[in-house]
Amino acid sequence: MTEATHNQRYRIYSQITRSAILHLEDALDIGKVRLFLLSYRRGQGARATVDHYLDLADARVLAADLAQGRLPERFIDYKGSPQGREGKPLSRVLKLDDRGEGQRAPIVLQVSHGPGQVVGEGAIKPAGKADAEIAILLTRWQARRLGHALLAHLQAWEVVTFRRRTTPEPGGGYRLREEGPEWVVEDFL
C-alpha cells in the first residue's frame, strides 16, 4: 500500500481533542477499517502518528457497542507488518477500554507501534517497548457518535457492494431449477 493510497481513503469519522486527533478511514477494499491517531502540542505541531487496521468483523461489534455508549469488555487487537520500518517487523496494538462511571471521558482508545517478532505463519507479536503510543479519551456521547458513524458507513458499504460480493465469478457457481414447491440444483457452471 502506498502513501498515496492512505491519502485517498474516505474519512468516516474524526475526533479532535487538546492533544490528539483520531481519524477512522475506509480500508474496506482490504476488509479493514483504518484508525489513524496523531498526537500534537499546540503551537508545536505533530509529535507522533500511529495507525491500526481493524478487521471488518471486529469493527462491526465495536461499532455496535460504542453506538450504545458502552464497552462490555476490554478489547485488545494485535496486528503488525513483517516488513515494517527499515525492513524489520512492526507491531501494532489497539486497546479499547471503558474506565467506568464517574469519569468525564470513560472510553479510552489507544494505539501503539513498536518492534515486532514474526510468530508462526505471519502473525506479529510485540517484541519490546512501544516506540510510539497515542491514546484518546472519549465521552460516552463521542463514543456513540463514533459508533453510529461507523455502523452507518459499514451498512452503506454492504448495500453498495452486495452484488459484487455475492455474485459468483464467471465459470463458477450453480444454476437452480424450480421443481414444484422446491428448488433443485441443476448443475454447476
ChimeraX attribute file (.defattr): number of C-alpha atoms within 10 A of each C-alpha:
attribute: neighborCount
match mode: 1-to-1
recipient: residues
	/A:1	5
	/A:2	6
	/A:3	7
	/A:4	8
	/A:5	9
	/A:6	13
	/A:7	10
	/A:8	10
	/A:9	14
	/A:10	12
	/A:11	14
	/A:12	18
	/A:13	18
	/A:14	16
	/A:15	17
	/A:16	14
	/A:17	12
	/A:18	10
	/A:19	15
	/A:20	20
	/A:21	19
	/A:22	21
	/A:23	18
	/A:24	23
	/A:25	22
	/A:26	24
	/A:27	20
	/A:28	16
	/A:29	7
	/A:30	10
	/A:31	13
	/A:32	18
	/A:33	23
	/A:34	22
	/A:35	22
	/A:36	18
	/A:37	27
	/A:38	21
	/A:39	22
	/A:40	17
	/A:41	11
	/A:42	8
	/A:43	6
	/A:44	7
	/A:45	10
	/A:46	14
	/A:47	13
	/A:48	14
	/A:49	18
	/A:50	21
	/A:51	20
	/A:52	24
	/A:53	24
	/A:54	20
	/A:55	17
	/A:56	16
	/A:57	10
	/A:58	13
	/A:59	19
	/A:60	18
	/A:61	14
	/A:62	20
	/A:63	23
	/A:64	18
	/A:65	18
	/A:66	24
	/A:67	22
	/A:68	16
	/A:69	22
	/A:70	18
	/A:71	23
	/A:72	11
	/A:73	10
	/A:74	11
	/A:75	14
	/A:76	13
	/A:77	15
	/A:78	17
	/A:79	22
	/A:80	24
	/A:81	20
	/A:82	18
	/A:83	12
	/A:84	14
	/A:85	11
	/A:86	7
	/A:87	9
	/A:88	14
	/A:89	21
	/A:90	24
	/A:91	27
	/A:92	26
	/A:93	22
	/A:94	22
	/A:95	15
	/A:96	19
	/A:97	18
	/A:98	21
	/A:99	14
	/A:100	12
	/A:101	9
	/A:102	7
	/A:103	11
	/A:104	12
	/A:105	18
	/A:106	20
	/A:107	23
	/A:108	17
	/A:109	20
	/A:110	19
	/A:111	24
	/A:112	23
	/A:113	23
	/A:114	22
	/A:115	21
	/A:116	25
	/A:117	19
	/A:118	19
	/A:119	10
	/A:120	7
	/A:121	6
	/A:122	12
	/A:123	15
	/A:124	21
	/A:125	21
	/A:126	21
	/A:127	14
	/A:128	11
	/A:129	12
	/A:130	17
	/A:131	12
	/A:132	15
	/A:133	20
	/A:134	23
	/A:135	20
	/A:136	22
	/A:137	19
	/A:138	20
	/A:139	15
	/A:140	22
	/A:141	14
	/A:142	17
	/A:143	26
	/A:144	20
	/A:145	20
	/A:146	22
	/A:147	24
	/A:148	20
	/A:149	17
	/A:150	25
	/A:151	21
	/A:152	13
	/A:153	14
	/A:154	20
	/A:155	11
	/A:156	12
	/A:157	13
	/A:158	14
	/A:159	9
	/A:160	11
	/A:161	10
	/A:162	11
	/A:163	10
	/A:164	10
	/A:165	10
	/A:166	8
	/A:167	10
	/A:168	12
	/A:169	10
	/A:170	7
	/A:171	8
	/A:172	10
	/A:173	11
	/A:174	11
	/A:175	12
	/A:176	12
	/A:177	11
	/A:178	10
	/A:179	8
	/A:180	7
	/A:181	5
	/A:182	8
	/A:183	11
	/A:184	11
	/A:185	10
	/A:186	11
	/A:187	10
	/A:188	10
	/A:189	11
